[in-house]
Amino acid sequence: MSGTINKVILIGHLGDEVKMNYFEGGNSIGRFPIATNETYTNKQSGEKVTNTEWHTIVVRNKLAEICEKYLSKGDKVYCEGRIKTRQWEQEGQKRYTTEIHVANMTFLSTKKETGTPSVSNTVNLTKPSQDPKNSADDDDLPF
């Protein structure tokens, strides 16, 4: 395999409300933290230990607007995206942050149930890689 893959899948709870930034031309970016937990039992003490990892989620344009409308702190979400690291300079020091740029998201539970089904709301704003009608890898599978 000669290519590389940058893909992240997370299921976690929002740690804060979606923070929106709007730009000229109608573009927008939303950012919010989600928490993922890992639980294990300490072999020496028998005590359950939970570690929480925080991730900064970045969503763009229509997906950002949908997240702002329907998501709130504590909601559970499924996110698919890619890792992106950015750097900037602040007061003469280089600063870094690592973010998850999300392209596909499913709302697993929302508190803002205004007209949304409670099971799942899938939002996929990625462009298909190719037209399925013109696929060269067609199989004769019945499904």
ChimeraX attribute file (.defattr): number of C-alpha atoms within 10 A of each C-alpha:
attribute: neighborCount
match mode: 1-to-1
recipient: residues
	/A:1	3
	/A:2	3
	/A:3	4
	/A:4	6
	/A:5	6
	/A:6	8
	/A:7	12
	/A:8	13
	/A:9	13
	/A:10	17
	/A:11	18
	/A:12	20
	/A:13	21
	/A:14	23
	/A:15	18
	/A:16	15
	/A:17	17
	/A:18	24
	/A:19	14
	/A:20	18
	/A:21	13
	/A:22	12
	/A:23	9
	/A:24	6
	/A:25	6
	/A:26	7
	/A:27	12
	/A:28	17
	/A:29	18
	/A:30	22
	/A:31	22
	/A:32	20
	/A:33	20
	/A:34	24
	/A:35	18
	/A:36	14
	/A:37	12
	/A:38	9
	/A:39	10
	/A:40	11
	/A:41	11
	/A:42	10
	/A:43	8
	/A:44	6
	/A:45	7
	/A:46	9
	/A:47	10
	/A:48	10
	/A:49	10
	/A:50	11
	/A:51	10
	/A:52	11
	/A:53	11
	/A:54	14
	/A:55	18
	/A:56	17
	/A:57	21
	/A:58	23
	/A:59	25
	/A:60	21
	/A:61	17
	/A:62	15
	/A:63	21
	/A:64	21
	/A:65	16
	/A:66	14
	/A:67	22
	/A:68	18
	/A:69	12
	/A:70	18
	/A:71	21
	/A:72	20
	/A:73	16
	/A:74	17
	/A:75	20
	/A:76	21
	/A:77	21
	/A:78	18
	/A:79	22
	/A:80	17
	/A:81	20
	/A:82	17
	/A:83	14
	/A:84	12
	/A:85	10
	/A:86	9
	/A:87	10
	/A:88	10
	/A:89	9
	/A:90	8
	/A:91	6
	/A:92	7
	/A:93	8
	/A:94	9
	/A:95	11
	/A:96	11
	/A:97	10
	/A:98	13
	/A:99	18
	/A:100	23
	/A:101	21
	/A:102	25
	/A:103	18
	/A:104	17
	/A:105	23
	/A:106	17
	/A:107	22
	/A:108	17
	/A:109	20
	/A:110	21
	/A:111	13
	/A:112	13
	/A:113	11
	/A:114	10
	/A:115	7
	/A:116	12
	/A:117	11
	/A:118	14
	/A:119	11
	/A:120	15
	/A:121	16
	/A:122	13
	/A:123	16
	/A:124	13
	/A:125	14
	/A:126	9
	/A:127	7
	/A:128	7
	/A:129	6
	/A:130	9
	/A:131	8
	/A:132	10
	/A:133	7
	/A:134	8
	/A:135	9
	/A:136	9
	/A:137	7
	/A:138	9
	/A:139	8
	/A:140	6
	/A:141	5
	/A:142	4
	/A:143	4
